Amino acid sequence: MGIAAGIGVILPFPFYYWLWSYPQTWVDLCGKARDPSKVMALVSHFIKLIQFISLFSVSTLSWPPPLYFWPLIAFGQFLNFRVYQLLGESGTYYGVRFGKKIPWVTEFPFGYIQDPQYVGSIMSLLACSSWVPFQYILLWILGYVFMIIIESKEDPNTRANPIS
């Protein structure tokens, strides 16, 4: 079960890497009739479900959670919600890589925290450290760090052209 859970935890990251590195392929696969950001969101939600099931399969839940749980989960989810609120689905799901014009946001958390969506997700993962074996949390965090590094090297010349 441990290996399957580990694979489930890292499952989204090769998908995200492929989308980031080859956005035109994704836009072509989606075709004219579908929004590539929306399709990415649907696929990402499905993969995220598998990721959560994998993590849950190795978890030992108990109540009440430790005191550090509440501030970490609250601020982590606040960051995730704020990023989605400011960028929308297209901005959150690589819209800029798929040829969309995403306005740059300077409001909090942008400008204060680099990669606020990943920082928020990492905080939420650390909040669950009393329930989940640390190696799975570390594996997931390393996946986020990998994506932070990959996404820091965005070349506008490699963006996809929308299908017309």
Chimera marker file (.cmm) of the C-alpha trace (Angstrom):
<marker_set name="trace">
<marker id="1" x="0.000" y="0.000" z="0.000" r="1" g="1" b="0" radius="0.5"/>
<marker id="2" x="2.900" y="2.385" z="0.710" r="1" g="1" b="0" radius="0.5"/>
<marker id="3" x="4.247" y="2.347" z="-2.850" r="1" g="1" b="0" radius="0.5"/>
<marker id="4" x="0.771" y="2.809" z="-4.341" r="1" g="1" b="0" radius="0.5"/>
<marker id="5" x="0.144" y="5.725" z="-1.975" r="1" g="1" b="0" radius="0.5"/>
<marker id="6" x="3.493" y="7.269" z="-2.909" r="1" g="1" b="0" radius="0.5"/>
<marker id="7" x="2.666" y="6.995" z="-6.609" r="1" g="1" b="0" radius="0.5"/>
<marker id="8" x="-0.751" y="8.522" z="-5.959" r="1" g="1" b="0" radius="0.5"/>
<marker id="9" x="0.848" y="11.429" z="-4.086" r="1" g="1" b="0" radius="0.5"/>
<marker id="10" x="3.220" y="12.312" z="-6.943" r="1" g="1" b="0" radius="0.5"/>
<marker id="11" x="0.739" y="11.539" z="-9.746" r="1" g="1" b="0" radius="0.5"/>
<marker id="12" x="-0.226" y="15.153" z="-10.600" r="1" g="1" b="0" radius="0.5"/>
<marker id="13" x="3.294" y="16.504" z="-10.961" r="1" g="1" b="0" radius="0.5"/>
<marker id="14" x="4.300" y="14.790" z="-14.229" r="1" g="1" b="0" radius="0.5"/>
<marker id="15" x="0.958" y="15.978" z="-15.674" r="1" g="1" b="0" radius="0.5"/>
<marker id="16" x="1.623" y="19.583" z="-14.576" r="1" g="1" b="0" radius="0.5"/>
<marker id="17" x="5.188" y="19.389" z="-15.887" r="1" g="1" b="0" radius="0.5"/>
<marker id="18" x="3.945" y="18.202" z="-19.279" r="1" g="1" b="0" radius="0.5"/>
<marker id="19" x="1.312" y="20.947" z="-19.447" r="1" g="1" b="0" radius="0.5"/>
<marker id="20" x="3.817" y="23.618" z="-18.494" r="1" g="1" b="0" radius="0.5"/>
<marker id="21" x="6.472" y="22.383" z="-20.898" r="1" g="1" b="0" radius="0.5"/>
<marker id="22" x="4.226" y="21.553" z="-23.886" r="1" g="1" b="0" radius="0.5"/>
<marker id="23" x="1.184" y="23.836" z="-23.696" r="1" g="1" b="0" radius="0.5"/>
<marker id="24" x="0.514" y="23.785" z="-27.434" r="1" g="1" b="0" radius="0.5"/>
<marker id="25" x="0.024" y="20.011" z="-27.354" r="1" g="1" b="0" radius="0.5"/>
<marker id="26" x="-2.624" y="20.455" z="-24.651" r="1" g="1" b="0" radius="0.5"/>
<marker id="27" x="-4.409" y="23.231" z="-26.552" r="1" g="1" b="0" radius="0.5"/>
<marker id="28" x="-4.410" y="21.051" z="-29.694" r="1" g="1" b="0" radius="0.5"/>
<marker id="29" x="-5.777" y="18.068" z="-27.728" r="1" g="1" b="0" radius="0.5"/>
<marker id="30" x="-8.579" y="20.190" z="-26.289" r="1" g="1" b="0" radius="0.5"/>
<marker id="31" x="-9.598" y="21.460" z="-29.727" r="1" g="1" b="0" radius="0.5"/>
<marker id="32" x="-11.523" y="24.565" z="-30.712" r="1" g="1" b="0" radius="0.5"/>
<marker id="33" x="-14.683" y="23.832" z="-28.779" r="1" g="1" b="0" radius="0.5"/>
<marker id="34" x="-13.113" y="23.441" z="-25.322" r="1" g="1" b="0" radius="0.5"/>
<marker id="35" x="-11.314" y="25.872" z="-23.047" r="1" g="1" b="0" radius="0.5"/>
<marker id="36" x="-7.901" y="24.318" z="-22.216" r="1" g="1" b="0" radius="0.5"/>
<marker id="37" x="-7.906" y="25.852" z="-18.714" r="1" g="1" b="0" radius="0.5"/>
<marker id="38" x="-11.333" y="24.390" z="-17.941" r="1" g="1" b="0" radius="0.5"/>
<marker id="39" x="-10.341" y="20.955" z="-19.242" r="1" g="1" b="0" radius="0.5"/>
<marker id="40" x="-7.113" y="21.146" z="-17.235" r="1" g="1" b="0" radius="0.5"/>
<marker id="41" x="-9.157" y="22.035" z="-14.156" r="1" g="1" b="0" radius="0.5"/>
<marker id="42" x="-11.409" y="18.987" z="-14.623" r="1" g="1" b="0" radius="0.5"/>
<marker id="43" x="-8.481" y="16.617" z="-15.174" r="1" g="1" b="0" radius="0.5"/>
<marker id="44" x="-6.601" y="18.203" z="-12.256" r="1" g="1" b="0" radius="0.5"/>
<marker id="45" x="-9.585" y="17.744" z="-9.941" r="1" g="1" b="0" radius="0.5"/>
<marker id="46" x="-9.766" y="14.056" z="-10.850" r="1" g="1" b="0" radius="0.5"/>
<marker id="47" x="-6.025" y="13.556" z="-10.309" r="1" g="1" b="0" radius="0.5"/>
<marker id="48" x="-6.231" y="15.551" z="-7.055" r="1" g="1" b="0" radius="0.5"/>
<marker id="49" x="-8.996" y="13.189" z="-5.888" r="1" g="1" b="0" radius="0.5"/>
<marker id="50" x="-6.690" y="10.214" z="-6.490" r="1" g="1" b="0" radius="0.5"/>
<marker id="51" x="-3.943" y="12.098" z="-4.645" r="1" g="1" b="0" radius="0.5"/>
<marker id="52" x="-6.203" y="12.708" z="-1.616" r="1" g="1" b="0" radius="0.5"/>
<marker id="53" x="-7.421" y="9.102" z="-1.574" r="1" g="1" b="0" radius="0.5"/>
<marker id="54" x="-3.795" y="7.954" z="-1.645" r="1" g="1" b="0" radius="0.5"/>
<marker id="55" x="-2.921" y="10.198" z="1.289" r="1" g="1" b="0" radius="0.5"/>
<marker id="56" x="-6.049" y="9.209" z="3.194" r="1" g="1" b="0" radius="0.5"/>
<marker id="57" x="-5.191" y="5.508" z="2.740" r="1" g="1" b="0" radius="0.5"/>
<marker id="58" x="-2.032" y="5.915" z="4.850" r="1" g="1" b="0" radius="0.5"/>
<marker id="59" x="-3.511" y="8.385" z="7.357" r="1" g="1" b="0" radius="0.5"/>
<marker id="60" x="-4.505" y="7.829" z="10.949" r="1" g="1" b="0" radius="0.5"/>
<marker id="61" x="-7.177" y="10.370" z="11.808" r="1" g="1" b="0" radius="0.5"/>
<marker id="62" x="-7.820" y="11.499" z="15.356" r="1" g="1" b="0" radius="0.5"/>
<marker id="63" x="-9.790" y="14.251" z="16.999" r="1" g="1" b="0" radius="0.5"/>
<marker id="64" x="-9.177" y="16.935" z="18.133" r="1" g="1" b="0" radius="0.5"/>
<marker id="65" x="-6.377" y="18.054" z="15.841" r="1" g="1" b="0" radius="0.5"/>
<marker id="66" x="-3.298" y="19.662" z="17.384" r="1" g="1" b="0" radius="0.5"/>
<marker id="67" x="-3.419" y="23.412" z="17.946" r="1" g="1" b="0" radius="0.5"/>
<marker id="68" x="-1.028" y="24.150" z="15.065" r="1" g="1" b="0" radius="0.5"/>
<marker id="69" x="-3.566" y="22.611" z="12.666" r="1" g="1" b="0" radius="0.5"/>
<marker id="70" x="-6.018" y="25.527" z="12.774" r="1" g="1" b="0" radius="0.5"/>
<marker id="71" x="-3.732" y="28.467" z="11.857" r="1" g="1" b="0" radius="0.5"/>
<marker id="72" x="-1.879" y="26.449" z="9.196" r="1" g="1" b="0" radius="0.5"/>
<marker id="73" x="-5.029" y="25.153" z="7.509" r="1" g="1" b="0" radius="0.5"/>
<marker id="74" x="-6.814" y="28.517" z="7.784" r="1" g="1" b="0" radius="0.5"/>
<marker id="75" x="-3.986" y="30.591" z="6.301" r="1" g="1" b="0" radius="0.5"/>
<marker id="76" x="-3.126" y="27.935" z="3.715" r="1" g="1" b="0" radius="0.5"/>
<marker id="77" x="-6.693" y="27.775" z="2.449" r="1" g="1" b="0" radius="0.5"/>
<marker id="78" x="-6.985" y="31.557" z="2.587" r="1" g="1" b="0" radius="0.5"/>
<marker id="79" x="-3.977" y="31.820" z="0.237" r="1" g="1" b="0" radius="0.5"/>
<marker id="80" x="-5.432" y="29.209" z="-2.130" r="1" g="1" b="0" radius="0.5"/>
<marker id="81" x="-8.839" y="30.917" z="-2.162" r="1" g="1" b="0" radius="0.5"/>
<marker id="82" x="-7.301" y="34.355" z="-2.656" r="1" g="1" b="0" radius="0.5"/>
<marker id="83" x="-5.215" y="33.205" z="-5.635" r="1" g="1" b="0" radius="0.5"/>
<marker id="84" x="-8.292" y="31.642" z="-7.253" r="1" g="1" b="0" radius="0.5"/>
<marker id="85" x="-10.358" y="34.750" z="-6.481" r="1" g="1" b="0" radius="0.5"/>
<marker id="86" x="-7.799" y="37.113" z="-8.040" r="1" g="1" b="0" radius="0.5"/>
<marker id="87" x="-6.847" y="35.003" z="-11.081" r="1" g="1" b="0" radius="0.5"/>
<marker id="88" x="-9.939" y="32.944" z="-11.783" r="1" g="1" b="0" radius="0.5"/>
<marker id="89" x="-9.908" y="29.482" z="-13.316" r="1" g="1" b="0" radius="0.5"/>
<marker id="90" x="-7.889" y="30.527" z="-16.358" r="1" g="1" b="0" radius="0.5"/>
<marker id="91" x="-5.155" y="32.102" z="-14.261" r="1" g="1" b="0" radius="0.5"/>
<marker id="92" x="-4.999" y="29.266" z="-11.792" r="1" g="1" b="0" radius="0.5"/>
<marker id="93" x="-4.920" y="26.559" z="-14.431" r="1" g="1" b="0" radius="0.5"/>
<marker id="94" x="-2.065" y="27.734" z="-16.708" r="1" g="1" b="0" radius="0.5"/>
<marker id="95" x="-4.217" y="30.029" z="-18.815" r="1" g="1" b="0" radius="0.5"/>
<marker id="96" x="-1.213" y="32.225" z="-19.555" r="1" g="1" b="0" radius="0.5"/>
<marker id="97" x="0.570" y="29.179" z="-21.014" r="1" g="1" b="0" radius="0.5"/>
<marker id="98" x="-2.495" y="28.409" z="-23.155" r="1" g="1" b="0" radius="0.5"/>
<marker id="99" x="-2.455" y="31.798" z="-24.886" r="1" g="1" b="0" radius="0.5"/>
<marker id="100" x="-4.866" y="33.664" z="-22.600" r="1" g="1" b="0" radius="0.5"/>
<marker id="101" x="-4.321" y="37.173" z="-21.341" r="1" g="1" b="0" radius="0.5"/>
<marker id="102" x="-4.220" y="36.949" z="-17.555" r="1" g="1" b="0" radius="0.5"/>
<marker id="103" x="-3.916" y="40.309" z="-15.789" r="1" g="1" b="0" radius="0.5"/>
<marker id="104" x="-0.997" y="40.582" z="-13.404" r="1" g="1" b="0" radius="0.5"/>
<marker id="105" x="-2.241" y="40.903" z="-9.858" r="1" g="1" b="0" radius="0.5"/>
<marker id="106" x="-0.444" y="43.005" z="-7.259" r="1" g="1" b="0" radius="0.5"/>
<marker id="107" x="-2.931" y="42.544" z="-4.422" r="1" g="1" b="0" radius="0.5"/>
<marker id="108" x="-2.186" y="40.306" z="-1.435" r="1" g="1" b="0" radius="0.5"/>
<marker id="109" x="-0.783" y="37.587" z="-1.609" r="1" g="1" b="0" radius="0.5"/>
<marker id="110" x="0.895" y="38.503" z="-4.926" r="1" g="1" b="0" radius="0.5"/>
<marker id="111" x="3.915" y="40.687" z="-4.391" r="1" g="1" b="0" radius="0.5"/>
<marker id="112" x="4.319" y="39.484" z="-0.818" r="1" g="1" b="0" radius="0.5"/>
<marker id="113" x="4.599" y="35.725" z="-1.229" r="1" g="1" b="0" radius="0.5"/>
<marker id="114" x="6.217" y="34.060" z="-4.210" r="1" g="1" b="0" radius="0.5"/>
<marker id="115" x="4.007" y="31.203" z="-5.488" r="1" g="1" b="0" radius="0.5"/>
<marker id="116" x="1.206" y="31.823" z="-2.936" r="1" g="1" b="0" radius="0.5"/>
<marker id="117" x="-0.888" y="28.894" z="-4.199" r="1" g="1" b="0" radius="0.5"/>
<marker id="118" x="1.958" y="26.465" z="-3.467" r="1" g="1" b="0" radius="0.5"/>
<marker id="119" x="2.806" y="28.103" z="-0.139" r="1" g="1" b="0" radius="0.5"/>
<marker id="120" x="-0.858" y="27.761" z="0.853" r="1" g="1" b="0" radius="0.5"/>
<marker id="121" x="-0.946" y="24.118" z="-0.194" r="1" g="1" b="0" radius="0.5"/>
<marker id="122" x="2.287" y="23.346" z="1.674" r="1" g="1" b="0" radius="0.5"/>
<marker id="123" x="0.888" y="24.994" z="4.828" r="1" g="1" b="0" radius="0.5"/>
<marker id="124" x="-2.269" y="22.898" z="4.529" r="1" g="1" b="0" radius="0.5"/>
<marker id="125" x="-0.188" y="19.739" z="4.144" r="1" g="1" b="0" radius="0.5"/>
<marker id="126" x="1.925" y="20.573" z="7.181" r="1" g="1" b="0" radius="0.5"/>
<marker id="127" x="-1.284" y="21.099" z="9.150" r="1" g="1" b="0" radius="0.5"/>
<marker id="128" x="-2.056" y="17.405" z="8.580" r="1" g="1" b="0" radius="0.5"/>
<marker id="129" x="1.337" y="16.152" z="9.751" r="1" g="1" b="0" radius="0.5"/>
<marker id="130" x="-0.079" y="14.629" z="12.938" r="1" g="1" b="0" radius="0.5"/>
<marker id="131" x="-2.245" y="12.284" z="10.848" r="1" g="1" b="0" radius="0.5"/>
<marker id="132" x="-0.127" y="11.469" z="7.809" r="1" g="1" b="0" radius="0.5"/>
<marker id="133" x="3.298" y="9.799" z="7.842" r="1" g="1" b="0" radius="0.5"/>
<marker id="134" x="5.863" y="12.480" z="7.158" r="1" g="1" b="0" radius="0.5"/>
<marker id="135" x="7.415" y="10.777" z="4.107" r="1" g="1" b="0" radius="0.5"/>
<marker id="136" x="4.162" y="11.273" z="2.160" r="1" g="1" b="0" radius="0.5"/>
<marker id="137" x="3.891" y="14.925" z="3.168" r="1" g="1" b="0" radius="0.5"/>
<marker id="138" x="7.546" y="15.418" z="2.236" r="1" g="1" b="0" radius="0.5"/>
<marker id="139" x="7.001" y="13.726" z="-1.134" r="1" g="1" b="0" radius="0.5"/>
<marker id="140" x="4.037" y="15.995" z="-1.875" r="1" g="1" b="0" radius="0.5"/>
<marker id="141" x="5.968" y="19.105" z="-0.759" r="1" g="1" b="0" radius="0.5"/>
<marker id="142" x="8.902" y="18.103" z="-2.979" r="1" g="1" b="0" radius="0.5"/>
<marker id="143" x="6.425" y="17.901" z="-5.871" r="1" g="1" b="0" radius="0.5"/>
<marker id="144" x="5.353" y="21.482" z="-5.151" r="1" g="1" b="0" radius="0.5"/>
<marker id="145" x="8.988" y="22.628" z="-4.925" r="1" g="1" b="0" radius="0.5"/>
<marker id="146" x="9.648" y="20.918" z="-8.275" r="1" g="1" b="0" radius="0.5"/>
<marker id="147" x="6.739" y="22.825" z="-9.832" r="1" g="1" b="0" radius="0.5"/>
<marker id="148" x="7.891" y="26.115" z="-8.285" r="1" g="1" b="0" radius="0.5"/>
<marker id="149" x="11.273" y="25.619" z="-9.957" r="1" g="1" b="0" radius="0.5"/>
<marker id="150" x="9.723" y="24.584" z="-13.293" r="1" g="1" b="0" radius="0.5"/>
<marker id="151" x="7.228" y="27.471" z="-13.328" r="1" g="1" b="0" radius="0.5"/>
<marker id="152" x="9.884" y="30.041" z="-12.416" r="1" g="1" b="0" radius="0.5"/>
<marker id="153" x="11.366" y="29.608" z="-15.901" r="1" g="1" b="0" radius="0.5"/>
<marker id="154" x="8.467" y="30.790" z="-18.041" r="1" g="1" b="0" radius="0.5"/>
<marker id="155" x="9.467" y="31.741" z="-21.571" r="1" g="1" b="0" radius="0.5"/>
<marker id="156" x="6.710" y="33.701" z="-23.349" r="1" g="1" b="0" radius="0.5"/>
<marker id="157" x="7.935" y="32.280" z="-26.668" r="1" g="1" b="0" radius="0.5"/>
<marker id="158" x="6.879" y="28.780" z="-25.617" r="1" g="1" b="0" radius="0.5"/>
<marker id="159" x="3.267" y="29.746" z="-24.874" r="1" g="1" b="0" radius="0.5"/>
<marker id="160" x="0.563" y="28.026" z="-26.876" r="1" g="1" b="0" radius="0.5"/>
<marker id="161" x="-1.290" y="29.749" z="-29.672" r="1" g="1" b="0" radius="0.5"/>
<marker id="162" x="-5.054" y="29.577" z="-29.302" r="1" g="1" b="0" radius="0.5"/>
<marker id="163" x="-6.795" y="27.469" z="-31.932" r="1" g="1" b="0" radius="0.5"/>
<marker id="164" x="-8.840" y="29.703" z="-34.200" r="1" g="1" b="0" radius="0.5"/>
<link id1="1" id2="2" r="1" g="1" b="0" radius="0.2"/>
<link id1="2" id2="3" r="1" g="1" b="0" radius="0.2"/>
<link id1="3" id2="4" r="1" g="1" b="0" radius="0.2"/>
<link id1="4" id2="5" r="1" g="1" b="0" radius="0.2"/>
<link id1="5" id2="6" r="1" g="1" b="0" radius="0.2"/>
<link id1="6" id2="7" r="1" g="1" b="0" radius="0.2"/>
<link id1="7" id2="8" r="1" g="1" b="0" radius="0.2"/>
<link id1="8" id2="9" r="1" g="1" b="0" radius="0.2"/>
<link id1="9" id2="10" r="1" g="1" b="0" radius="0.2"/>
<link id1="10" id2="11" r="1" g="1" b="0" radius="0.2"/>
<link id1="11" id2="12" r="1" g="1" b="0" radius="0.2"/>
<link id1="12" id2="13" r="1" g="1" b="0" radius="0.2"/>
<link id1="13" id2="14" r="1" g="1" b="0" radius="0.2"/>
<link id1="14" id2="15" r="1" g="1" b="0" radius="0.2"/>
<link id1="15" id2="16" r="1" g="1" b="0" radius="0.2"/>
<link id1="16" id2="17" r="1" g="1" b="0" radius="0.2"/>
<link id1="17" id2="18" r="1" g="1" b="0" radius="0.2"/>
<link id1="18" id2="19" r="1" g="1" b="0" radius="0.2"/>
<link id1="19" id2="20" r="1" g="1" b="0" radius="0.2"/>
<link id1="20" id2="21" r="1" g="1" b="0" radius="0.2"/>
<link id1="21" id2="22" r="1" g="1" b="0" radius="0.2"/>
<link id1="22" id2="23" r="1" g="1" b="0" radius="0.2"/>
<link id1="23" id2="24" r="1" g="1" b="0" radius="0.2"/>
<link id1="24" id2="25" r="1" g="1" b="0" radius="0.2"/>
<link id1="25" id2="26" r="1" g="1" b="0" radius="0.2"/>
<link id1="26" id2="27" r="1" g="1" b="0" radius="0.2"/>
<link id1="27" id2="28" r="1" g="1" b="0" radius="0.2"/>
<link id1="28" id2="29" r="1" g="1" b="0" radius="0.2"/>
<link id1="29" id2="30" r="1" g="1" b="0" radius="0.2"/>
<link id1="30" id2="31" r="1" g="1" b="0" radius="0.2"/>
<link id1="31" id2="32" r="1" g="1" b="0" radius="0.2"/>
<link id1="32" id2="33" r="1" g="1" b="0" radius="0.2"/>
<link id1="33" id2="34" r="1" g="1" b="0" radius="0.2"/>
<link id1="34" id2="35" r="1" g="1" b="0" radius="0.2"/>
<link id1="35" id2="36" r="1" g="1" b="0" radius="0.2"/>
<link id1="36" id2="37" r="1" g="1" b="0" radius="0.2"/>
<link id1="37" id2="38" r="1" g="1" b="0" radius="0.2"/>
<link id1="38" id2="39" r="1" g="1" b="0" radius="0.2"/>
<link id1="39" id2="40" r="1" g="1" b="0" radius="0.2"/>
<link id1="40" id2="41" r="1" g="1" b="0" radius="0.2"/>
<link id1="41" id2="42" r="1" g="1" b="0" radius="0.2"/>
<link id1="42" id2="43" r="1" g="1" b="0" radius="0.2"/>
<link id1="43" id2="44" r="1" g="1" b="0" radius="0.2"/>
<link id1="44" id2="45" r="1" g="1" b="0" radius="0.2"/>
<link id1="45" id2="46" r="1" g="1" b="0" radius="0.2"/>
<link id1="46" id2="47" r="1" g="1" b="0" radius="0.2"/>
<link id1="47" id2="48" r="1" g="1" b="0" radius="0.2"/>
<link id1="48" id2="49" r="1" g="1" b="0" radius="0.2"/>
<link id1="49" id2="50" r="1" g="1" b="0" radius="0.2"/>
<link id1="50" id2="51" r="1" g="1" b="0" radius="0.2"/>
<link id1="51" id2="52" r="1" g="1" b="0" radius="0.2"/>
<link id1="52" id2="53" r="1" g="1" b="0" radius="0.2"/>
<link id1="53" id2="54" r="1" g="1" b="0" radius="0.2"/>
<link id1="54" id2="55" r="1" g="1" b="0" radius="0.2"/>
<link id1="55" id2="56" r="1" g="1" b="0" radius="0.2"/>
<link id1="56" id2="57" r="1" g="1" b="0" radius="0.2"/>
<link id1="57" id2="58" r="1" g="1" b="0" radius="0.2"/>
<link id1="58" id2="59" r="1" g="1" b="0" radius="0.2"/>
<link id1="59" id2="60" r="1" g="1" b="0" radius="0.2"/>
<link id1="60" id2="61" r="1" g="1" b="0" radius="0.2"/>
<link id1="61" id2="62" r="1" g="1" b="0" radius="0.2"/>
<link id1="62" id2="63" r="1" g="1" b="0" radius="0.2"/>
<link id1="63" id2="64" r="1" g="1" b="0" radius="0.2"/>
<link id1="64" id2="65" r="1" g="1" b="0" radius="0.2"/>
<link id1="65" id2="66" r="1" g="1" b="0" radius="0.2"/>
<link id1="66" id2="67" r="1" g="1" b="0" radius="0.2"/>
<link id1="67" id2="68" r="1" g="1" b="0" radius="0.2"/>
<link id1="68" id2="69" r="1" g="1" b="0" radius="0.2"/>
<link id1="69" id2="70" r="1" g="1" b="0" radius="0.2"/>
<link id1="70" id2="71" r="1" g="1" b="0" radius="0.2"/>
<link id1="71" id2="72" r="1" g="1" b="0" radius="0.2"/>
<link id1="72" id2="73" r="1" g="1" b="0" radius="0.2"/>
<link id1="73" id2="74" r="1" g="1" b="0" radius="0.2"/>
<link id1="74" id2="75" r="1" g="1" b="0" radius="0.2"/>
<link id1="75" id2="76" r="1" g="1" b="0" radius="0.2"/>
<link id1="76" id2="77" r="1" g="1" b="0" radius="0.2"/>
<link id1="77" id2="78" r="1" g="1" b="0" radius="0.2"/>
<link id1="78" id2="79" r="1" g="1" b="0" radius="0.2"/>
<link id1="79" id2="80" r="1" g="1" b="0" radius="0.2"/>
<link id1="80" id2="81" r="1" g="1" b="0" radius="0.2"/>
<link id1="81" id2="82" r="1" g="1" b="0" radius="0.2"/>
<link id1="82" id2="83" r="1" g="1" b="0" radius="0.2"/>
<link id1="83" id2="84" r="1" g="1" b="0" radius="0.2"/>
<link id1="84" id2="85" r="1" g="1" b="0" radius="0.2"/>
<link id1="85" id2="86" r="1" g="1" b="0" radius="0.2"/>
<link id1="86" id2="87" r="1" g="1" b="0" radius="0.2"/>
<link id1="87" id2="88" r="1" g="1" b="0" radius="0.2"/>
<link id1="88" id2="89" r="1" g="1" b="0" radius="0.2"/>
<link id1="89" id2="90" r="1" g="1" b="0" radius="0.2"/>
<link id1="90" id2="91" r="1" g="1" b="0" radius="0.2"/>
<link id1="91" id2="92" r="1" g="1" b="0" radius="0.2"/>
<link id1="92" id2="93" r="1" g="1" b="0" radius="0.2"/>
<link id1="93" id2="94" r="1" g="1" b="0" radius="0.2"/>
<link id1="94" id2="95" r="1" g="1" b="0" radius="0.2"/>
<link id1="95" id2="96" r="1" g="1" b="0" radius="0.2"/>
<link id1="96" id2="97" r="1" g="1" b="0" radius="0.2"/>
<link id1="97" id2="98" r="1" g="1" b="0" radius="0.2"/>
<link id1="98" id2="99" r="1" g="1" b="0" radius="0.2"/>
<link id1="99" id2="100" r="1" g="1" b="0" radius="0.2"/>
<link id1="100" id2="101" r="1" g="1" b="0" radius="0.2"/>
<link id1="101" id2="102" r="1" g="1" b="0" radius="0.2"/>
<link id1="102" id2="103" r="1" g="1" b="0" radius="0.2"/>
<link id1="103" id2="104" r="1" g="1" b="0" radius="0.2"/>
<link id1="104" id2="105" r="1" g="1" b="0" radius="0.2"/>
<link id1="105" id2="106" r="1" g="1" b="0" radius="0.2"/>
<link id1="106" id2="107" r="1" g="1" b="0" radius="0.2"/>
<link id1="107" id2="108" r="1" g="1" b="0" radius="0.2"/>
<link id1="108" id2="109" r="1" g="1" b="0" radius="0.2"/>
<link id1="109" id2="110" r="1" g="1" b="0" radius="0.2"/>
<link id1="110" id2="111" r="1" g="1" b="0" radius="0.2"/>
<link id1="111" id2="112" r="1" g="1" b="0" radius="0.2"/>
<link id1="112" id2="113" r="1" g="1" b="0" radius="0.2"/>
<link id1="113" id2="114" r="1" g="1" b="0" radius="0.2"/>
<link id1="114" id2="115" r="1" g="1" b="0" radius="0.2"/>
<link id1="115" id2="116" r="1" g="1" b="0" radius="0.2"/>
<link id1="116" id2="117" r="1" g="1" b="0" radius="0.2"/>
<link id1="117" id2="118" r="1" g="1" b="0" radius="0.2"/>
<link id1="118" id2="119" r="1" g="1" b="0" radius="0.2"/>
<link id1="119" id2="120" r="1" g="1" b="0" radius="0.2"/>
<link id1="120" id2="121" r="1" g="1" b="0" radius="0.2"/>
<link id1="121" id2="122" r="1" g="1" b="0" radius="0.2"/>
<link id1="122" id2="123" r="1" g="1" b="0" radius="0.2"/>
<link id1="123" id2="124" r="1" g="1" b="0" radius="0.2"/>
<link id1="124" id2="125" r="1" g="1" b="0" radius="0.2"/>
<link id1="125" id2="126" r="1" g="1" b="0" radius="0.2"/>
<link id1="126" id2="127" r="1" g="1" b="0" radius="0.2"/>
<link id1="127" id2="128" r="1" g="1" b="0" radius="0.2"/>
<link id1="128" id2="129" r="1" g="1" b="0" radius="0.2"/>
<link id1="129" id2="130" r="1" g="1" b="0" radius="0.2"/>
<link id1="130" id2="131" r="1" g="1" b="0" radius="0.2"/>
<link id1="131" id2="132" r="1" g="1" b="0" radius="0.2"/>
<link id1="132" id2="133" r="1" g="1" b="0" radius="0.2"/>
<link id1="133" id2="134" r="1" g="1" b="0" radius="0.2"/>
<link id1="134" id2="135" r="1" g="1" b="0" radius="0.2"/>
<link id1="135" id2="136" r="1" g="1" b="0" radius="0.2"/>
<link id1="136" id2="137" r="1" g="1" b="0" radius="0.2"/>
<link id1="137" id2="138" r="1" g="1" b="0" radius="0.2"/>
<link id1="138" id2="139" r="1" g="1" b="0" radius="0.2"/>
<link id1="139" id2="140" r="1" g="1" b="0" radius="0.2"/>
<link id1="140" id2="141" r="1" g="1" b="0" radius="0.2"/>
<link id1="141" id2="142" r="1" g="1" b="0" radius="0.2"/>
<link id1="142" id2="143" r="1" g="1" b="0" radius="0.2"/>
<link id1="143" id2="144" r="1" g="1" b="0" radius="0.2"/>
<link id1="144" id2="145" r="1" g="1" b="0" radius="0.2"/>
<link id1="145" id2="146" r="1" g="1" b="0" radius="0.2"/>
<link id1="146" id2="147" r="1" g="1" b="0" radius="0.2"/>
<link id1="147" id2="148" r="1" g="1" b="0" radius="0.2"/>
<link id1="148" id2="149" r="1" g="1" b="0" radius="0.2"/>
<link id1="149" id2="150" r="1" g="1" b="0" radius="0.2"/>
<link id1="150" id2="151" r="1" g="1" b="0" radius="0.2"/>
<link id1="151" id2="152" r="1" g="1" b="0" radius="0.2"/>
<link id1="152" id2="153" r="1" g="1" b="0" radius="0.2"/>
<link id1="153" id2="154" r="1" g="1" b="0" radius="0.2"/>
<link id1="154" id2="155" r="1" g="1" b="0" radius="0.2"/>
<link id1="155" id2="156" r="1" g="1" b="0" radius="0.2"/>
<link id1="156" id2="157" r="1" g="1" b="0" radius="0.2"/>
<link id1="157" id2="158" r="1" g="1" b="0" radius="0.2"/>
<link id1="158" id2="159" r="1" g="1" b="0" radius="0.2"/>
<link id1="159" id2="160" r="1" g="1" b="0" radius="0.2"/>
<link id1="160" id2="161" r="1" g="1" b="0" radius="0.2"/>
<link id1="161" id2="162" r="1" g="1" b="0" radius="0.2"/>
<link id1="162" id2="163" r="1" g="1" b="0" radius="0.2"/>
<link id1="163" id2="164" r="1" g="1" b="0" radius="0.2"/>
</marker_set>
